[in-house]
Amino acid sequence: MQDQISILTVNKNQSNLKLLAHFLGENGFQSLNVSSLAEFDQALAGANKIALALVDITGFDRSIWERCELLRKQSLPLIIISPRQSASIRQESLAHGADSILVKPVVTRELLGLIRHLLE
C-alpha cells in the first residue's frame, strides 16, 4: 500500500465521498478524504504525500477557491467536479488552478482516464 498514489478527495456529501474512495481504491489509488473546509485545511497543512486533488465544489462557499489556489501554488494537479455546466464556474475553476473540470454526473471511465493522464 505504501507505493499507492494518494489522491486528496474533497466532497461535502459523505456518501459520495465513500463511493469515490471505493472507486479510487479499486483502481489502485489511496485517497485522503475530507468533507469540510477545516479538514481540507488540515490536509493541506499535513505531511501527507498528495499527488492530485479531486474537489467537488458542491455545497461549499466561495472560500473553496482559496484552498484550490493553495493547491495550485503547490503545483498539484487539480480536478474540479461541478454540479452543473456553467461558464462562470469553469472560469473560476481555471483561474484558481484547475487542470480539468468535470460536470455531474461524473463518468467514471472519463475520471479514471483524466487522473491517469494528470499523474503521468
Biopython code that builds the backbone (N, CA, C, O; Angstrom):
import numpy as np
from Bio.PDB.StructureBuilder import StructureBuilder

atoms = [
    (1, "MET", "N", (0.808, -1.205, 0.000)),
    (1, "MET", "CA", (0.000, 0.000, 0.000)),
    (1, "MET", "C", (0.851, 1.270, 0.000)),
    (1, "MET", "O", (0.376, 2.323, -0.425)),
    (2, "GLN", "N", (2.091, 1.193, 0.465)),
    (2, "GLN", "CA", (2.912, 2.381, 0.564)),
    (2, "GLN", "C", (3.214, 2.992, -0.794)),
    (2, "GLN", "O", (3.416, 4.202, -0.897)),
    (3, "ASP", "N", (3.246, 2.172, -1.834)),
    (3, "ASP", "CA", (3.577, 2.707, -3.143)),
    (3, "ASP", "C", (2.353, 3.214, -3.900)),
    (3, "ASP", "O", (2.470, 3.649, -5.045)),
    (4, "GLN", "N", (1.188, 3.162, -3.273)),
    (4, "GLN", "CA", (-0.006, 3.684, -3.918)),
    (4, "GLN", "C", (0.047, 5.205, -3.971)),
    (4, "GLN", "O", (0.552, 5.856, -3.056)),
    (5, "ILE", "N", (-0.474, 5.748, -5.041)),
    (5, "ILE", "CA", (-0.549, 7.194, -5.195)),
    (5, "ILE", "C", (-1.730, 7.696, -4.384)),
    (5, "ILE", "O", (-2.819, 7.123, -4.436)),
    (6, "SER", "N", (-1.512, 8.770, -3.632)),
    (6, "SER", "CA", (-2.553, 9.319, -2.775)),
    (6, "SER", "C", (-3.251, 10.498, -3.446)),
    (6, "SER", "O", (-2.613, 11.433, -3.928)),
    (7, "ILE", "N", (-4.567, 10.423, -3.463)),
    (7, "ILE", "CA", (-5.394, 11.465, -4.056)),
    (7, "ILE", "C", (-6.226, 12.106, -2.954)),
    (7, "ILE", "O", (-6.910, 11.416, -2.198)),
    (8, "LEU", "N", (-6.160, 13.432, -2.870)),
    (8, "LEU", "CA", (-6.987, 14.172, -1.928)),
    (8, "LEU", "C", (-8.365, 14.332, -2.547)),
    (8, "LEU", "O", (-8.507, 14.934, -3.612)),
    (9, "THR", "N", (-9.387, 13.792, -1.879)),
    (9, "THR", "CA", (-10.754, 13.935, -2.365)),
    (9, "THR", "C", (-11.516, 14.828, -1.400)),
    (9, "THR", "O", (-11.501, 14.612, -0.189)),
    (10, "VAL", "N", (-12.181, 15.832, -1.952)),
    (10, "VAL", "CA", (-12.930, 16.802, -1.159)),
    (10, "VAL", "C", (-14.374, 16.765, -1.634)),
    (10, "VAL", "O", (-14.662, 17.013, -2.805)),
    (11, "ASN", "N", (-15.282, 16.453, -0.708)),
    (11, "ASN", "CA", (-16.694, 16.351, -1.062)),
    (11, "ASN", "C", (-17.519, 16.494, 0.208)),
    (11, "ASN", "O", (-17.276, 15.779, 1.180)),
    (12, "LYS", "N", (-18.486, 17.398, 0.221)),
    (12, "LYS", "CA", (-19.330, 17.599, 1.406)),
    (12, "LYS", "C", (-20.255, 16.420, 1.664)),
    (12, "LYS", "O", (-20.647, 16.172, 2.804)),
    (13, "ASN", "N", (-20.599, 15.702, 0.621)),
    (13, "ASN", "CA", (-21.533, 14.583, 0.729)),
    (13, "ASN", "C", (-20.769, 13.315, 1.119)),
    (13, "ASN", "O", (-19.991, 12.782, 0.327)),
    (14, "GLN", "N", (-20.997, 12.839, 2.344)),
    (14, "GLN", "CA", (-20.279, 11.666, 2.858)),
    (14, "GLN", "C", (-20.494, 10.422, 1.997)),
    (14, "GLN", "O", (-19.560, 9.650, 1.784)),
    (15, "SER", "N", (-21.705, 10.225, 1.504)),
    (15, "SER", "CA", (-21.988, 9.053, 0.662)),
    (15, "SER", "C", (-21.169, 9.096, -0.620)),
    (15, "SER", "O", (-20.576, 8.095, -1.022)),
    (16, "ASN", "N", (-21.140, 10.257, -1.254)),
    (16, "ASN", "CA", (-20.349, 10.400, -2.477)),
    (16, "ASN", "C", (-18.863, 10.248, -2.196)),
    (16, "ASN", "O", (-18.123, 9.699, -3.012)),
    (17, "LEU", "N", (-18.430, 10.735, -1.043)),
    (17, "LEU", "CA", (-17.028, 10.620, -0.657)),
    (17, "LEU", "C", (-16.633, 9.153, -0.497)),
    (17, "LEU", "O", (-15.557, 8.742, -0.932)),
    (18, "LYS", "N", (-17.507, 8.371, 0.126)),
    (18, "LYS", "CA", (-17.241, 6.934, 0.302)),
    (18, "LYS", "C", (-17.214, 6.212, -1.042)),
    (18, "LYS", "O", (-16.353, 5.366, -1.283)),
    (19, "LEU", "N", (-18.161, 6.550, -1.913)),
    (19, "LEU", "CA", (-18.192, 5.933, -3.247)),
    (19, "LEU", "C", (-16.917, 6.259, -4.026)),
    (19, "LEU", "O", (-16.333, 5.393, -4.678)),
    (20, "LEU", "N", (-16.505, 7.496, -3.947)),
    (20, "LEU", "CA", (-15.301, 7.924, -4.647)),
    (20, "LEU", "C", (-14.067, 7.220, -4.093)),
    (20, "LEU", "O", (-13.210, 6.775, -4.856)),
    (21, "ALA", "N", (-13.974, 7.120, -2.778)),
    (21, "ALA", "CA", (-12.839, 6.429, -2.144)),
    (21, "ALA", "C", (-12.802, 4.962, -2.566)),
    (21, "ALA", "O", (-11.734, 4.416, -2.842)),
    (22, "HIS", "N", (-13.966, 4.333, -2.613)),
    (22, "HIS", "CA", (-14.046, 2.931, -3.032)),
    (22, "HIS", "C", (-13.599, 2.786, -4.492)),
    (22, "HIS", "O", (-12.812, 1.898, -4.820)),
    (23, "PHE", "N", (-14.102, 3.656, -5.355)),
    (23, "PHE", "CA", (-13.737, 3.632, -6.771)),
    (23, "PHE", "C", (-12.228, 3.812, -6.950)),
    (23, "PHE", "O", (-11.595, 3.079, -7.710)),
    (24, "LEU", "N", (-11.663, 4.783, -6.252)),
    (24, "LEU", "CA", (-10.225, 5.026, -6.368)),
    (24, "LEU", "C", (-9.428, 3.834, -5.854)),
    (24, "LEU", "O", (-8.437, 3.435, -6.466)),
    (25, "GLY", "N", (-9.859, 3.263, -4.729)),
    (25, "GLY", "CA", (-9.185, 2.094, -4.164)),
    (25, "GLY", "C", (-9.197, 0.913, -5.111)),
    (25, "GLY", "O", (-8.193, 0.216, -5.259)),
    (26, "GLU", "N", (-10.343, 0.686, -5.757)),
    (26, "GLU", "CA", (-10.456, -0.415, -6.723)),
    (26, "GLU", "C", (-9.512, -0.234, -7.905)),
    (26, "GLU", "O", (-9.129, -1.201, -8.563)),
    (27, "ASN", "N", (-9.142, 1.014, -8.165)),
    (27, "ASN", "CA", (-8.277, 1.304, -9.307)),
    (27, "ASN", "C", (-6.834, 1.595, -8.899)),
    (27, "ASN", "O", (-6.067, 2.178, -9.666)),
    (28, "GLY", "N", (-6.476, 1.180, -7.679)),
    (28, "GLY", "CA", (-5.088, 1.238, -7.253)),
    (28, "GLY", "C", (-4.621, 2.530, -6.616)),
    (28, "GLY", "O", (-3.421, 2.745, -6.443)),
    (29, "PHE", "N", (-5.562, 3.392, -6.267)),
    (29, "PHE", "CA", (-5.194, 4.660, -5.651)),
    (29, "PHE", "C", (-5.624, 4.685, -4.191)),
    (29, "PHE", "O", (-6.657, 4.130, -3.818)),
    (30, "GLN", "N", (-4.816, 5.335, -3.386)),
    (30, "GLN", "CA", (-5.168, 5.580, -1.995)),
    (30, "GLN", "C", (-5.796, 6.969, -1.959)),
    (30, "GLN", "O", (-5.381, 7.850, -2.712)),
    (31, "SER", "N", (-6.789, 7.177, -1.098)),
    (31, "SER", "CA", (-7.386, 8.504, -1.034)),
    (31, "SER", "C", (-7.376, 9.044, 0.386)),
    (31, "SER", "O", (-7.533, 8.308, 1.360)),
    (32, "LEU", "N", (-7.188, 10.336, 0.469)),
    (32, "LEU", "CA", (-7.316, 11.079, 1.712)),
    (32, "LEU", "C", (-8.614, 11.854, 1.553)),
    (32, "LEU", "O", (-8.692, 12.773, 0.738)),
    (33, "ASN", "N", (-9.635, 11.492, 2.325)),
    (33, "ASN", "CA", (-10.981, 12.008, 2.118)),
    (33, "ASN", "C", (-11.336, 13.071, 3.143)),
    (33, "ASN", "O", (-11.219, 12.845, 4.347)),
    (34, "VAL", "N", (-11.770, 14.234, 2.663)),
    (34, "VAL", "CA", (-12.181, 15.311, 3.551)),
    (34, "VAL", "C", (-13.542, 15.845, 3.120)),
    (34, "VAL", "O", (-13.871, 15.873, 1.934)),
    (35, "SER", "N", (-14.330, 16.271, 4.118)),
    (35, "SER", "CA", (-15.685, 16.728, 3.805)),
    (35, "SER", "C", (-15.990, 18.128, 4.325)),
    (35, "SER", "O", (-17.134, 18.576, 4.255)),
    (36, "SER", "N", (-14.988, 18.819, 4.842)),
    (36, "SER", "CA", (-15.207, 20.182, 5.330)),
    (36, "SER", "C", (-13.987, 21.037, 4.995)),
    (36, "SER", "O", (-12.914, 20.526, 4.676)),
    (37, "LEU", "N", (-14.182, 22.344, 5.076)),
    (37, "LEU", "CA", (-13.061, 23.244, 4.815)),
    (37, "LEU", "C", (-11.975, 23.090, 5.877)),
    (37, "LEU", "O", (-10.788, 23.199, 5.568)),
    (38, "ALA", "N", (-12.372, 22.838, 7.124)),
    (38, "ALA", "CA", (-11.391, 22.643, 8.197)),
    (38, "ALA", "C", (-10.530, 21.410, 7.917)),
    (38, "ALA", "O", (-9.313, 21.447, 8.098)),
    (39, "GLU", "N", (-11.162, 20.317, 7.476)),
    (39, "GLU", "CA", (-10.409, 19.106, 7.129)),
    (39, "GLU", "C", (-9.526, 19.350, 5.908)),
    (39, "GLU", "O", (-8.409, 18.839, 5.828)),
    (40, "PHE", "N", (-10.032, 20.129, 4.967)),
    (40, "PHE", "CA", (-9.263, 20.486, 3.772)),
    (40, "PHE", "C", (-8.002, 21.241, 4.200)),
    (40, "PHE", "O", (-6.907, 20.953, 3.718)),
    (41, "ASP", "N", (-8.161, 22.202, 5.104)),
    (41, "ASP", "CA", (-7.018, 22.961, 5.614)),
    (41, "ASP", "C", (-5.999, 22.039, 6.285)),
    (41, "ASP", "O", (-4.794, 22.188, 6.081)),
    (42, "GLN", "N", (-6.481, 21.097, 7.079)),
    (42, "GLN", "CA", (-5.590, 20.150, 7.758)),
    (42, "GLN", "C", (-4.820, 19.304, 6.746)),
    (42, "GLN", "O", (-3.625, 19.056, 6.909)),
    (43, "ALA", "N", (-5.513, 18.871, 5.711)),
    (43, "ALA", "CA", (-4.860, 18.057, 4.679)),
    (43, "ALA", "C", (-3.777, 18.862, 3.959)),
    (43, "ALA", "O", (-2.707, 18.338, 3.650)),
    (44, "LEU", "N", (-4.064, 20.133, 3.696)),
    (44, "LEU", "CA", (-3.086, 20.981, 3.014)),
    (44, "LEU", "C", (-1.872, 21.266, 3.891)),
    (44, "LEU", "O", (-0.757, 21.405, 3.388)),
    (45, "ALA", "N", (-2.087, 21.351, 5.195)),
    (45, "ALA", "CA", (-1.001, 21.655, 6.131)),
    (45, "ALA", "C", (-0.246, 20.405, 6.570)),
    (45, "ALA", "O", (0.866, 20.494, 7.091)),
    (46, "GLY", "N", (-0.854, 19.242, 6.359)),
    (46, "GLY", "CA", (-0.269, 17.994, 6.839)),
    (46, "GLY", "C", (0.917, 17.522, 6.032)),
    (46, "GLY", "O", (1.289, 18.101, 5.011)),
    (47, "ALA", "N", (1.486, 16.460, 6.525)),
    (47, "ALA", "CA", (2.663, 15.874, 5.882)),
    (47, "ALA", "C", (2.272, 14.791, 4.881)),
    (47, "ALA", "O", (3.120, 14.018, 4.434)),
    (48, "ASN", "N", (1.006, 14.737, 4.534)),
    (48, "ASN", "CA", (0.534, 13.717, 3.601)),
    (48, "ASN", "C", (1.133, 13.954, 2.222)),
    (48, "ASN", "O", (1.233, 15.090, 1.758)),
    (49, "LYS", "N", (1.526, 12.874, 1.582)),
    (49, "LYS", "CA", (2.075, 12.974, 0.232)),
    (49, "LYS", "C", (0.911, 12.855, -0.757)),
    (49, "LYS", "O", (0.434, 11.760, -1.056)),
    (50, "ILE", "N", (0.480, 13.991, -1.244)),
    (50, "ILE", "CA", (-0.660, 14.049, -2.155)),
    (50, "ILE", "C", (-0.134, 14.261, -3.572)),
    (50, "ILE", "O", (0.710, 15.124, -3.814)),
    (51, "ALA", "N", (-0.647, 13.463, -4.497)),
    (51, "ALA", "CA", (-0.209, 13.565, -5.886)),
    (51, "ALA", "C", (-1.200, 14.331, -6.753)),
    (51, "ALA", "O", (-0.836, 14.854, -7.806)),
    (52, "LEU", "N", (-2.468, 14.397, -6.303)),
    (52, "LEU", "CA", (-3.524, 15.004, -7.107)),
    (52, "LEU", "C", (-4.684, 15.323, -6.179)),
    (52, "LEU", "O", (-4.876, 14.646, -5.170)),
    (53, "ALA", "N", (-5.461, 16.352, -6.514)),
    (53, "ALA", "CA", (-6.650, 16.694, -5.733)),
    (53, "ALA", "C", (-7.883, 16.630, -6.624)),
    (53, "ALA", "O", (-7.872, 17.064, -7.776)),
    (54, "LEU", "N", (-8.936, 16.078, -6.056)),
    (54, "LEU", "CA", (-10.219, 15.946, -6.725)),
    (54, "LEU", "C", (-11.237, 16.653, -5.841)),
    (54, "LEU", "O", (-11.605, 16.138, -4.785)),
    (55, "VAL", "N", (-11.697, 17.834, -6.266)),
    (55, "VAL", "CA", (-12.518, 18.691, -5.414)),
    (55, "VAL", "C", (-13.903, 18.881, -6.017)),
    (55, "VAL", "O", (-14.053, 19.448, -7.099)),
    (56, "ASP", "N", (-14.919, 18.394, -5.295)),
    (56, "ASP", "CA", (-16.313, 18.633, -5.665)),
    (56, "ASP", "C", (-16.728, 19.920, -4.961)),
    (56, "ASP", "O", (-16.805, 19.953, -3.733)),
    (57, "ILE", "N", (-16.995, 20.971, -5.718)),
    (57, "ILE", "CA", (-17.291, 22.278, -5.131)),
    (57, "ILE", "C", (-18.726, 22.402, -4.631)),
    (57, "ILE", "O", (-19.070, 23.405, -4.005)),
    (58, "THR", "N", (-19.562, 21.414, -4.891)),
    (58, "THR", "CA", (-20.960, 21.457, -4.492)),
    (58, "THR", "C", (-21.099, 21.661, -2.986)),
    (58, "THR", "O", (-20.521, 20.917, -2.194)),
    (59, "GLY", "N", (-21.870, 22.675, -2.600)),
    (59, "GLY", "CA", (-22.171, 22.897, -1.190)),
    (59, "GLY", "C", (-21.154, 23.727, -0.435)),
    (59, "GLY", "O", (-21.385, 24.074, 0.723)),
    (60, "PHE", "N", (-20.038, 24.052, -1.059)),
    (60, "PHE", "CA", (-19.037, 24.891, -0.398)),
    (60, "PHE", "C", (-19.252, 26.352, -0.774)),
    (60, "PHE", "O", (-19.785, 26.654, -1.842)),
    (61, "ASP", "N", (-18.836, 27.253, 0.107)),
    (61, "ASP", "CA", (-18.916, 28.673, -0.228)),
    (61, "ASP", "C", (-17.686, 29.067, -1.055)),
    (61, "ASP", "O", (-16.855, 28.227, -1.401)),
    (62, "ARG", "N", (-17.597, 30.345, -1.356)),
    (62, "ARG", "CA", (-16.524, 30.826, -2.237)),
    (62, "ARG", "C", (-15.124, 30.595, -1.677)),
    (62, "ARG", "O", (-14.148, 30.639, -2.425)),
    (63, "SER", "N", (-15.013, 30.354, -0.387)),
    (63, "SER", "CA", (-13.678, 30.152, 0.193)),
    (63, "SER", "C", (-13.033, 28.843, -0.276)),
    (63, "SER", "O", (-11.846, 28.618, -0.044)),
    (64, "ILE", "N", (-13.812, 27.987, -0.931)),
    (64, "ILE", "CA", (-13.233, 26.766, -1.505)),
    (64, "ILE", "C", (-12.148, 27.137, -2.517)),
    (64, "ILE", "O", (-11.171, 26.406, -2.683)),
    (65, "TRP", "N", (-12.325, 28.285, -3.195)),
    (65, "TRP", "CA", (-11.365, 28.705, -4.222)),
    (65, "TRP", "C", (-10.019, 29.062, -3.611)),
    (65, "TRP", "O", (-8.983, 28.882, -4.252)),
    (66, "GLU", "N", (-10.020, 29.570, -2.372)),
    (66, "GLU", "CA", (-8.752, 29.874, -1.697)),
    (66, "GLU", "C", (-7.942, 28.589, -1.507)),
    (66, "GLU", "O", (-6.722, 28.586, -1.674)),
    (67, "ARG", "N", (-8.624, 27.510, -1.160)),
    (67, "ARG", "CA", (-7.937, 26.226, -0.979)),
    (67, "ARG", "C", (-7.425, 25.697, -2.315)),
    (67, "ARG", "O", (-6.332, 25.138, -2.394)),
    (68, "CYS", "N", (-8.220, 25.878, -3.355)),
    (68, "CYS", "CA", (-7.782, 25.447, -4.690)),
    (68, "CYS", "C", (-6.540, 26.226, -5.113)),
    (68, "CYS", "O", (-5.633, 25.677, -5.739)),
    (69, "GLU", "N", (-6.512, 27.492, -4.770)),
    (69, "GLU", "CA", (-5.349, 28.327, -5.074)),
    (69, "GLU", "C", (-4.101, 27.796, -4.362)),
    (69, "GLU", "O", (-3.010, 27.806, -4.932)),
    (70, "LEU", "N", (-4.259, 27.336, -3.127)),
    (70, "LEU", "CA", (-3.130, 26.750, -2.394)),
    (70, "LEU", "C", (-2.624, 25.482, -3.081)),
    (70, "LEU", "O", (-1.420, 25.228, -3.118)),
    (71, "LEU", "N", (-3.540, 24.697, -3.620)),
    (71, "LEU", "CA", (-3.139, 23.502, -4.370)),
    (71, "LEU", "C", (-2.322, 23.902, -5.597)),
    (71, "LEU", "O", (-1.305, 23.287, -5.916)),
    (72, "ARG", "N", (-2.795, 24.945, -6.274)),
    (72, "ARG", "CA", (-2.085, 25.429, -7.461)),
    (72, "ARG", "C", (-0.671, 25.871, -7.098)),
    (72, "ARG", "O", (0.281, 25.580, -7.821)),
    (73, "LYS", "N", (-0.537, 26.578, -5.971)),
    (73, "LYS", "CA", (0.779, 27.055, -5.532)),
    (73, "LYS", "C", (1.712, 25.900, -5.185)),
    (73, "LYS", "O", (2.933, 26.045, -5.245)),
    (74, "GLN", "N", (1.140, 24.756, -4.823)),
    (74, "GLN", "CA", (1.942, 23.563, -4.537)),
    (74, "GLN", "C", (2.165, 22.722, -5.799)),
    (74, "GLN", "O", (2.740, 21.635, -5.735)),
    (75, "SER", "N", (1.710, 23.228, -6.930)),
    (75, "SER", "CA", (1.835, 22.549, -8.229)),
    (75, "SER", "C", (1.183, 21.172, -8.241)),
    (75, "SER", "O", (1.676, 20.249, -8.890)),
    (76, "LEU", "N", (0.070, 21.040, -7.518)),
    (76, "LEU", "CA", (-0.665, 19.771, -7.513)),
    (76, "LEU", "C", (-1.728, 19.783, -8.601)),
    (76, "LEU", "O", (-2.468, 20.758, -8.726)),
    (77, "PRO", "N", (-1.815, 18.725, -9.384)),
    (77, "PRO", "CA", (-2.895, 18.635, -10.363)),
    (77, "PRO", "C", (-4.244, 18.701, -9.642)),
    (77, "PRO", "O", (-4.423, 18.111, -8.577)),
    (78, "LEU", "N", (-5.182, 19.425, -10.239)),
    (78, "LEU", "CA", (-6.486, 19.658, -9.614)),
    (78, "LEU", "C", (-7.610, 19.398, -10.606)),
    (78, "LEU", "O", (-7.646, 19.964, -11.698)),
    (79, "ILE", "N", (-8.523, 18.532, -10.198)),
    (79, "ILE", "CA", (-9.735, 18.280, -10.971)),
    (79, "ILE", "C", (-10.902, 18.817, -10.152)),
    (79, "ILE", "O", (-11.077, 18.450, -8.990)),
    (80, "ILE", "N", (-11.694, 19.682, -10.762)),
    (80, "ILE", "CA", (-12.889, 20.225, -10.119)),
    (80, "ILE", "C", (-14.097, 19.444, -10.621)),
    (80, "ILE", "O", (-14.233, 19.185, -11.816)),
    (81, "ILE", "N", (-14.971, 19.074, -9.687)),
    (81, "ILE", "CA", (-16.259, 18.483, -10.047)),
    (81, "ILE", "C", (-17.314, 19.543, -9.771)),
    (81, "ILE", "O", (-17.433, 20.052, -8.656)),
    (82, "SER", "N", (-18.069, 19.860, -10.799)),
    (82, "SER", "CA", (-19.071, 20.920, -10.726)),
    (82, "SER", "C", (-20.481, 20.331, -10.761)),
    (82, "SER", "O", (-20.719, 19.325, -11.429)),
    (83, "PRO", "N", (-21.414, 20.957, -10.042)),
    (83, "PRO", "CA", (-22.783, 20.448, -10.038)),
    (83, "PRO", "C", (-23.517, 20.680, -11.361)),
    (83, "PRO", "O", (-24.519, 20.026, -11.651)),
    (84, "ARG", "N", (-23.003, 21.620, -12.154)),
    (84, "ARG", "CA", (-23.681, 21.924, -13.424)),
    (84, "ARG", "C", (-22.697, 22.564, -14.402)),
    (84, "ARG", "O", (-21.633, 23.047, -14.014)),
    (85, "GLN", "N", (-23.073, 22.557, -15.659)),
    (85, "GLN", "CA", (-22.289, 23.214, -16.699)),
    (85, "GLN", "C", (-22.490, 24.715, -16.537)),
    (85, "GLN", "O", (-23.623, 25.194, -16.585)),
    (86, "SER", "N", (-21.417, 25.455, -16.350)),
    (86, "SER", "CA", (-21.526, 26.889, -16.132)),
    (86, "SER", "C", (-20.234, 27.566, -16.558)),
    (86, "SER", "O", (-19.143, 27.168, -16.149)),
    (87, "ALA", "N", (-20.374, 28.595, -17.388)),
    (87, "ALA", "CA", (-19.192, 29.331, -17.838)),
    (87, "ALA", "C", (-18.495, 30.004, -16.663)),
    (87, "ALA", "O", (-17.266, 30.061, -16.627)),
    (88, "SER", "N", (-19.262, 30.514, -15.699)),
    (88, "SER", "CA", (-18.642, 31.201, -14.562)),
    (88, "SER", "C", (-17.889, 30.219, -13.662)),
    (88, "SER", "O", (-16.813, 30.546, -13.162)),
    (89, "ILE", "N", (-18.439, 29.023, -13.450)),
    (89, "ILE", "CA", (-17.737, 28.011, -12.652)),
    (89, "ILE", "C", (-16.475, 27.570, -13.382)),
    (89, "ILE", "O", (-15.422, 27.401, -12.767)),
    (90, "ARG", "N", (-16.583, 27.388, -14.677)),
    (90, "ARG", "CA", (-15.412, 26.994, -15.472)),
    (90, "ARG", "C", (-14.313, 28.055, -15.366)),
    (90, "ARG", "O", (-13.147, 27.732, -15.139)),
    (91, "GLN", "N", (-14.698, 29.314, -15.530)),
    (91, "GLN", "CA", (-13.740, 30.416, -15.455)),
    (91, "GLN", "C", (-13.105, 30.482, -14.063)),
    (91, "GLN", "O", (-11.889, 30.634, -13.943)),
    (92, "GLU", "N", (-13.916, 30.370, -13.022)),
    (92, "GLU", "CA", (-13.423, 30.399, -11.638)),
    (92, "GLU", "C", (-12.468, 29.229, -11.387)),
    (92, "GLU", "O", (-11.414, 29.397, -10.773)),
    (93, "SER", "N", (-12.846, 28.051, -11.865)),
    (93, "SER", "CA", (-12.019, 26.853, -11.677)),
    (93, "SER", "C", (-10.650, 27.014, -12.321)),
    (93, "SER", "O", (-9.624, 26.746, -11.695)),
    (94, "LEU", "N", (-10.640, 27.447, -13.556)),
    (94, "LEU", "CA", (-9.379, 27.619, -14.276)),
    (94, "LEU", "C", (-8.527, 28.727, -13.657)),
    (94, "LEU", "O", (-7.303, 28.616, -13.600)),
    (95, "ALA", "N", (-9.177, 29.792, -13.194)),
    (95, "ALA", "CA", (-8.453, 30.902, -12.572)),
    (95, "ALA", "C", (-7.763, 30.482, -11.278)),
    (95, "ALA", "O", (-6.767, 31.084, -10.875)),
    (96, "HIS", "N", (-8.295, 29.450, -10.629)),
    (96, "HIS", "CA", (-7.744, 29.010, -9.349)),
    (96, "HIS", "C", (-6.987, 27.692, -9.453)),
    (96, "HIS", "O", (-6.803, 26.991, -8.458)),
    (97, "GLY", "N", (-6.550, 27.362, -10.663)),
    (97, "GLY", "CA", (-5.605, 26.264, -10.813)),
    (97, "GLY", "C", (-6.132, 24.937, -11.300)),
    (97, "GLY", "O", (-5.377, 23.965, -11.343)),
    (98, "ALA", "N", (-7.395, 24.854, -11.669)),
    (98, "ALA", "CA", (-7.928, 23.570, -12.135)),
    (98, "ALA", "C", (-7.263, 23.150, -13.441)),
    (98, "ALA", "O", (-7.099, 23.947, -14.365)),
    (99, "ASP", "N", (-6.889, 21.885, -13.488)),
    (99, "ASP", "CA", (-6.371, 21.311, -14.726)),
    (99, "ASP", "C", (-7.510, 20.814, -15.593)),
    (99, "ASP", "O", (-7.390, 20.731, -16.816)),
    (100, "SER", "N", (-8.619, 20.484, -14.942)),
    (100, "SER", "CA", (-9.783, 19.989, -15.661)),
    (100, "SER", "C", (-11.029, 20.184, -14.807)),
    (100, "SER", "O", (-10.954, 20.278, -13.582)),
    (101, "ILE", "N", (-12.177, 20.241, -15.480)),
    (101, "ILE", "CA", (-13.461, 20.371, -14.802)),
    (101, "ILE", "C", (-14.378, 19.281, -15.329)),
    (101, "ILE", "O", (-14.541, 19.126, -16.539)),
    (102, "LEU", "N", (-14.974, 18.529, -14.417)),
    (102, "LEU", "CA", (-15.969, 17.527, -14.781)),
    (102, "LEU", "C", (-17.316, 17.977, -14.236)),
    (102, "LEU", "O", (-17.400, 18.539, -13.144)),
    (103, "VAL", "N", (-18.364, 17.724, -15.005)),
    (103, "VAL", "CA", (-19.715, 18.096, -14.597)),
    (103, "VAL", "C", (-20.468, 16.838, -14.195)),
    (103, "VAL", "O", (-20.367, 15.800, -14.849)),
    (104, "LYS", "N", (-21.225, 16.949, -13.106)),
    (104, "LYS", "CA", (-22.030, 15.818, -12.633)),
    (104, "LYS", "C", (-23.145, 15.531, -13.626)),
    (104, "LYS", "O", (-23.657, 16.457, -14.254)),
    (105, "PRO", "N", (-23.527, 14.294, -13.780)),
    (105, "PRO", "CA", (-22.949, 13.105, -13.165)),
    (105, "PRO", "C", (-21.610, 12.762, -13.820)),
    (105, "PRO", "O", (-21.457, 12.848, -15.039)),
    (106, "VAL", "N", (-20.654, 12.376, -12.992)),
    (106, "VAL", "CA", (-19.302, 12.084, -13.465)),
    (106, "VAL", "C", (-19.264, 10.690, -14.090)),
    (106, "VAL", "O", (-19.761, 9.722, -13.513)),
    (107, "VAL", "N", (-18.675, 10.607, -15.261)),
    (107, "VAL", "CA", (-18.470, 9.332, -15.942)),
    (107, "VAL", "C", (-17.162, 8.751, -15.405)),
    (107, "VAL", "O", (-16.093, 9.330, -15.601)),
    (108, "THR", "N", (-17.252, 7.607, -14.729)),
    (108, "THR", "CA", (-16.082, 7.060, -14.034)),
    (108, "THR", "C", (-14.927, 6.748, -14.985)),
    (108, "THR", "O", (-13.767, 6.956, -14.629)),
    (109, "ARG", "N", (-15.218, 6.264, -16.155)),
    (109, "ARG", "CA", (-14.157, 5.964, -17.125)),
    (109, "ARG", "C", (-13.401, 7.244, -17.501)),
    (109, "ARG", "O", (-12.175, 7.246, -17.612)),
    (110, "GLU", "N", (-14.150, 8.320, -17.694)),
    (110, "GLU", "CA", (-13.536, 9.611, -18.022)),
    (110, "GLU", "C", (-12.689, 10.116, -16.846)),
    (110, "GLU", "O", (-11.581, 10.617, -17.044)),
    (111, "LEU", "N", (-13.214, 9.981, -15.632)),
    (111, "LEU", "CA", (-12.480, 10.401, -14.438)),
    (111, "LEU", "C", (-11.174, 9.627, -14.300)),
    (111, "LEU", "O", (-10.123, 10.219, -14.052)),
    (112, "LEU", "N", (-11.236, 8.327, -14.456)),
    (112, "LEU", "CA", (-10.047, 7.489, -14.327)),
    (112, "LEU", "C", (-8.999, 7.845, -15.386)),
    (112, "LEU", "O", (-7.809, 7.934, -15.080)),
    (113, "GLY", "N", (-9.437, 8.046, -16.613)),
    (113, "GLY", "CA", (-8.517, 8.438, -17.681)),
    (113, "GLY", "C", (-7.859, 9.779, -17.397)),
    (113, "GLY", "O", (-6.666, 9.959, -17.643)),
    (114, "LEU", "N", (-8.629, 10.705, -16.886)),
    (114, "LEU", "CA", (-8.110, 12.027, -16.559)),
    (114, "LEU", "C", (-7.093, 11.956, -15.423)),
    (114, "LEU", "O", (-6.044, 12.597, -15.488)),
    (115, "ILE", "N", (-7.397, 11.185, -14.389)),
    (115, "ILE", "CA", (-6.466, 11.011, -13.270)),
    (115, "ILE", "C", (-5.151, 10.428, -13.773)),
    (115, "ILE", "O", (-4.074, 10.931, -13.451)),
    (116, "ARG", "N", (-5.247, 9.379, -14.555)),
    (116, "ARG", "CA", (-4.023, 8.735, -15.070)),
    (116, "ARG", "C", (-3.215, 9.686, -15.939)),
    (116, "ARG", "O", (-1.987, 9.721, -15.862)),
    (117, "HIS", "N", (-3.909, 10.453, -16.762)),
    (117, "HIS", "CA", (-3.224, 11.418, -17.627)),
    (117, "HIS", "C", (-2.495, 12.484, -16.800)),
    (117, "HIS", "O", (-1.343, 12.808, -17.089)),
    (118, "LEU", "N", (-3.150, 13.021, -15.787)),
    (118, "LEU", "CA", (-2.545, 14.081, -14.975)),
    (118, "LEU", "C", (-1.391, 13.580, -14.115)),
    (118, "LEU", "O", (-0.529, 14.363, -13.716)),
    (119, "LEU", "N", (-1.372, 12.289, -13.829)),
    (119, "LEU", "CA", (-0.308, 11.729, -12.996)),
    (119, "LEU", "C", (0.889, 11.230, -13.802)),
    (119, "LEU", "O", (1.888, 10.804, -13.223)),
    (120, "GLU", "N", (0.797, 11.278, -15.120)),
    (120, "GLU", "CA", (1.915, 10.822, -15.969)),
    (120, "GLU", "C", (3.126, 11.712, -15.813)),
    (120, "GLU", "O", (4.152, 11.475, -16.451)),
]
sb = StructureBuilder()
sb.init_structure("model")
sb.init_model(0)
sb.init_chain("A")
sb.init_seg("    ")
for serial, (resi, resn, name, xyz) in enumerate(atoms, 1):
    if name == "N":
        sb.init_residue(resn, " ", resi, " ")
    sb.init_atom(name, np.array(xyz, "f"), 0.0, 1.0, " ", f" {name:<3s}", serial, name[0])
structure = sb.get_structure()
